[in-house]
Amino acid sequence: MKDNRPVAFDPPTTYNTLMQTVEPLSISMDSRRPLLEVAPDDLAAWLRERGQPPLRARQLRRWLFDGRAVSFDQMSDLPKRLRDELTDSFRLLGCDIARHLVSSDGTHKLLVRLRDGQVVECVLLREADRRTVCISTQVGCGMGCVFCASGIGGVVRNLTGGEILEQLLHARNLLPAEERLTNIVVMGMGEPLANFDALLEALTVASSPRGLGIGARHITVSTVGIPNRMRQFADLGKQYHLAVSLHAPNDELRNRIVPTNDKTGLSAILEAADYFHAKTGRQVTYEYVLLRDVNDRPAHAGELTKLLRGRQAHVNLIPFNDVDGLPYRRLSQQALDDFLAILRDSGISVKVRKRKGADIDAACGQLRRAALVESEPISARGV
Ligand code: SAH
């Protein structure tokens, strides 16, 4: 049987580009379950059956989350026989890296290959003392926002909690030994609140001191706006941060840009966001992707200020990143300055998102899409 276990990954020192060839994507025939897919009770029972003390589960966790292990064999304080048995029964990691790009600004982008050959994107951003990972929660996306590359082929499947966590581990393993991940943004492919249970499973481990120890306050979940799920998210009683992808100040325009708005409507989303604020005390961020001549006019900015006035809101303006094949364009610098000034002048807290990884197609879903276009095996599957 082919050994599909991942190997330690050396970050490339030179800049990769999309000229790099994509390896053919194979579906793994390995039937061993990745360790993060094994429920803690099942692992405890498995260890008990082999006469192992409960402390072994803790050791395994430490190797994975702190020790950066990529194989059971590296776990030098476990008996050799146990390491062999673990290797026969499980894989330490189920995903591997199909592609690794490094931008001239230091942004890393990974195309992470899942066990069934599907790929998702994961981005590592390094800025001052922050090390932020942007993770995906679904293969593709079912929300269909008209300007977004992730939604072009619809949603293929949800990721498991283990697959969401493994993206964090692969990104973390790129950092020098003395650095740790500080922030998570769930802004990669997919709609996180449409894969709620797996999302929470992964974030619980990521934020636990027994997992990656990234404080809930440093974890942001971005949603298209699913009101009942936003309320459930608020009811968790955690300090997670919520970002809502607004993109338009009225229903008529939002229905055209964000098709799911037709059924939801802006007011239900804003009420759920207010509920989140009331319940958690945390300010909600509203994301607004600026599309030239679509939603970037001063009148839109004026309407947006009316909508958000009196709310505990922060606005993140995101100049559109061009996506091949889509008819939308980035707005002009002048239009951006004008839009920003209108919001600022009315006292709204607002920032423009810095462009990161522009030379490696770091916007949502673009790299996977490029790989799909280049790679026959996947496009033949009708994705
Ligand atoms: N489904 C979630 C999270 C994923 S997208 C959501 O809708 O929020 C994360 C953010 O990136 C969203 O605000 C999304 O609208 C934005 N985005 C997607 N494609 C983009 C592009 N080409 N340029 C700029 N922002 C984009």
Boltz pocket constraint, residues with backbone or C-beta under 6 A from the ligand:
constraints:
  - pocket:
      binder: B
      contacts: [[A, 143], [A, 145], [A, 147], [A, 148], [A, 149], [A, 186], [A, 187], [A, 188], [A, 189], [A, 190], [A, 191], [A, 192], [A, 222], [A, 223], [A, 224], [A, 225], [A, 243], [A, 244], [A, 245], [A, 287], [A, 288], [A, 289], [A, 318], [A, 319], [A, 320], [A, 321], [A, 322], [A, 323], [A, 363], [A, 364]]
      max_distance: 6.0
